[in-house]
Amino acid sequence: MPIDYNSINEDENSNINERVSQNVKLYMNRLKQHVQNIDIHLYGSVINFTYFKNNSDLDCYIVYPDEYTKNKLIQFVTEDSIQFRITHIKVQQLKLSSPDYKDEFADVYCVYFDNGDKIDIKIIHGNVGPLIQKQHHNGIIYMFFLYIIKWLYYYANIISKDAFVRLKKKVFELKDYFSKMTVTVLHKTNNKDLDS
């Protein structure tokens, strides 16, 4: 279940606070100062037992109210955050579909820092719809399989990176299949290099 980014400083979330690097906290705080009227929520391994120190990234979604705010948000992520030593950014436009719900859309910005930190920022207009909520709520069985795959790759070192990526993708595809949901990448921009 996603948590509000502002709550990571509360006692019950101290373990999550410890998992977020100082660099990422500074980035997120500058983002909140630069772009007002947004809600930031954390989800994924940073808030559950599938987190692996020095390996897991930070997954978050940001809800924005209007196009002006979206433009400011994208400008910060792609241009105004240069002082954070970002090496590259990948951008994906996603479409989530299900026979039970109206289609939902989101843009995902994968931000890579030179110190190894990575943030996946999903930006969503208005409210978080039921499909995106479903996507962010991994059941215990799926999290268990993700933990095993991560352990095999990060700690046991007995599977390759390629196998790790394929197995993780399979787990998410199975979850989406059983949730009667399809996630389609509508557009993908690989490696907006910022070093050149």
Phi and psi in degrees as a GROMACS rama.xvg file:
@    title "Ramachandran Plot"
@    xaxis  label "Phi"
@    yaxis  label "Psi"
@TYPE xy
-58.8543  152.439  PRO-2
-125.335  150.852  ILE-3
-65.8911  131.309  ASP-4
-57.3171  -35.3677  TYR-5
-64.2568  -18.6784  ASN-6
-88.5909  0.66995  SER-7
-69.4008  -15.9969  ILE-8
-87.3534  -4.41687  ASN-9
-78.2842  152.834  GLU-10
-54.4611  -43.1372  ASP-11
-68.1209  -13.4131  GLU-12
-112.589  21.3676  ASN-13
-61.5412  -33.9448  SER-14
-66.6098  -35.0768  ASN-15
-69.25  -42.7516  ILE-16
-56.9473  -41.1085  ASN-17
-67.241  -27.4619  GLU-18
-77.4125  -22.6522  ARG-19
-87.8742  120.472  VAL-20
-65.8498  158.748  SER-21
-60.9627  -38.6114  GLN-22
-60.4074  -45.3247  ASN-23
-68.2224  -39.7979  VAL-24
-60.7181  -43.8444  LYS-25
-62.2222  -43.7726  LEU-26
-59.4873  -48.7553  TYR-27
-65.2304  -38.7311  MET-28
-65.9168  -41.2613  ASN-29
-64.826  -38.4047  ARG-30
-60.0995  -46.0361  LEU-31
-64.2936  -35.2006  LYS-32
-69.2745  -39.913  GLN-33
-74.3494  -36.6579  HIS-34
-122.27  110.322  VAL-35
-85.4353  169.612  GLN-36
61.8697  35.2979  ASN-37
-120.3  152.763  ILE-38
-113.784  127.607  ASP-39
-111.747  129.26  ILE-40
-128.432  137.595  HIS-41
-95.6044  145.312  LEU-42
-148.581  179.589  TYR-43
83.2286  -158.89  GLY-44
-62.9008  -27.063  SER-45
-62.4406  -22.2654  VAL-46
-110.874  6.31187  ILE-47
-137.469  -173.028  ASN-48
-77.2385  -2.52247  PHE-49
-86.5956  6.6428  THR-50
-72.7622  134.841  TYR-51
-123.431  117.371  PHE-52
-55.7753  137.71  LYS-53
67.3522  7.76689  ASN-54
-128.935  -36.3433  ASN-55
-77.5521  144.123  SER-56
-92.7703  -179.875  ASP-57
-105.062  121.233  LEU-58
-102.908  129.658  ASP-59
-145.563  157.562  CYS-60
-124.567  146.654  TYR-61
-122.202  124.681  ILE-62
-97.958  125.725  VAL-63
-117.366  150.741  TYR-64
-88.0373  -26.4413  PRO-65
-154.264  172.113  ASP-66
-64.31  -36.4384  GLU-67
-58.9007  -46.6211  TYR-68
-66.3354  -40.2474  THR-69
-59.3284  -45.4655  LYS-70
-62.2584  -41.1707  ASN-71
-63.9843  -40.4424  LYS-72
-62.7435  -48.8383  LEU-73
-64.4024  -38.8087  ILE-74
-62.3013  -41.915  GLN-75
-63.2982  -48.5601  PHE-76
-63.7157  -41.2267  VAL-77
-94.7108  -20.4638  THR-78
-132.791  -49.1007  GLU-79
-77.8334  -6.84878  ASP-80
-99.5099  25.0382  SER-81
-58.6073  -29.8507  ILE-82
-66.6801  -8.2278  GLN-83
-91.1484  7.00793  PHE-84
56.2344  54.5647  ARG-85
-81.8991  130.287  ILE-86
-88.2617  -40.9004  THR-87
-161.96  165.296  HIS-88
-133.826  133.896  ILE-89
-109.751  140.623  LYS-90
-125.458  134.943  VAL-91
-132.835  141.685  GLN-92
-107.031  123.356  GLN-93
-110.121  147.599  LEU-94
-124.396  125.109  LYS-95
-106.828  127.663  LEU-96
-128.773  149.746  SER-97
-158.868  145.393  SER-98
-65.3447  -19.309  PRO-99
-90.0679  -12.6198  ASP-100
-138.584  163.886  TYR-101
-70.6483  145.551  LYS-102
-57.6341  147.282  ASP-103
-125.878  151.913  GLU-104
-129.495  149.056  PHE-105
-154.391  150.244  ALA-106
-104.634  138.694  ASP-107
-120.043  126.239  VAL-108
-111.947  116.072  TYR-109
-96.9789  112.03  CYS-110
-106.29  121.747  VAL-111
-108.736  129.44  TYR-112
-103.055  156.481  PHE-113
-69.2888  -15.4311  ASP-114
-90.3804  4.05596  ASN-115
99.9827  -12.2338  GLY-116
-66.2612  150.358  ASP-117
-145.373  137.091  LYS-118
-123.978  130.609  ILE-119
-102.293  113.823  ASP-120
-109  114.491  ILE-121
-98.496  122.317  LYS-122
-106.228  133.431  ILE-123
-131.712  132.829  ILE-124
-84.2319  134.37  HIS-125
74.0617  -116.374  GLY-126
-106.376  156.294  ASN-127
-79.2823  116.816  VAL-128
-79.5421  174.441  GLY-129
-64.2742  -31.7674  PRO-130
-71.2585  -42.3749  LEU-131
-67.4258  -36.6525  ILE-132
-60.5045  -45.0487  GLN-133
-59.5524  -42.9473  LYS-134
-62.7579  -31.745  GLN-135
-90.479  -5.35877  HIS-136
-107.412  93.1168  HIS-137
-86.5388  128.771  ASN-138
-69.1903  164.132  GLY-139
-60.2852  -34.9783  ILE-140
-64.8357  -44.9064  ILE-141
-65.7499  -41.2267  TYR-142
-63.6711  -37.4491  MET-143
-60.7612  -47.0172  PHE-144
-64.2122  -39.6134  PHE-145
-61.3048  -41.8102  LEU-146
-60.8917  -45.33  TYR-147
-61.3289  -45.5109  ILE-148
-61.5377  -44.3168  ILE-149
-64.1399  -41.7288  LYS-150
-62.2555  -43.5526  TRP-151
-61.3197  -34.3476  LEU-152
-86.2757  -52.9517  TYR-153
-74.8485  -41.0489  TYR-154
-103.356  -46.7568  TYR-155
-81.2042  -21.8578  ALA-156
53.0594  41.0864  ASN-157
-110.233  0.0468785  ILE-158
-125.956  150.795  ILE-159
-76.0831  166.344  SER-160
-61.6224  -39.6821  LYS-161
-61.3309  -44.7832  ASP-162
-64.8128  -40.6422  ALA-163
-57.9106  -49.1958  PHE-164
-63.8145  -45.0629  VAL-165
-63.0313  -42.9446  ARG-166
-66.5693  -43.2389  LEU-167
-59.8846  -44.2985  LYS-168
-60.6255  -41.9901  LYS-169
-60.7284  -42.4883  LYS-170
-60.3226  -44.9472  VAL-171
-68.5383  -36.7368  PHE-172
-63.2864  -41.873  GLU-173
-63.1719  -42.9292  LEU-174
-60.4015  -46.5246  LYS-175
-63.5926  -40.0145  ASP-176
-60.5155  -47.891  TYR-177
-73.2543  -18.0322  PHE-178
-89.3437  1.64204  SER-179
56.7301  46.045  LYS-180
-129.867  144.2  MET-181
-120.073  130.868  THR-182
-110.601  119.715  VAL-183
-116.316  132.169  THR-184
-86.8205  112.123  VAL-185
-79.9073  -35.6846  LEU-186
-153.237  140.743  HIS-187
-138.438  130.334  LYS-188
-115.494  111.636  THR-189
-89.8475  134.671  ASN-190
53.226  77.8501  ASN-191
-82.9011  91.5565  LYS-192
-70.9728  133.446  ASP-193
-108.789  -3.46566  LEU-194
-81.4197  -24.1651  ASP-195
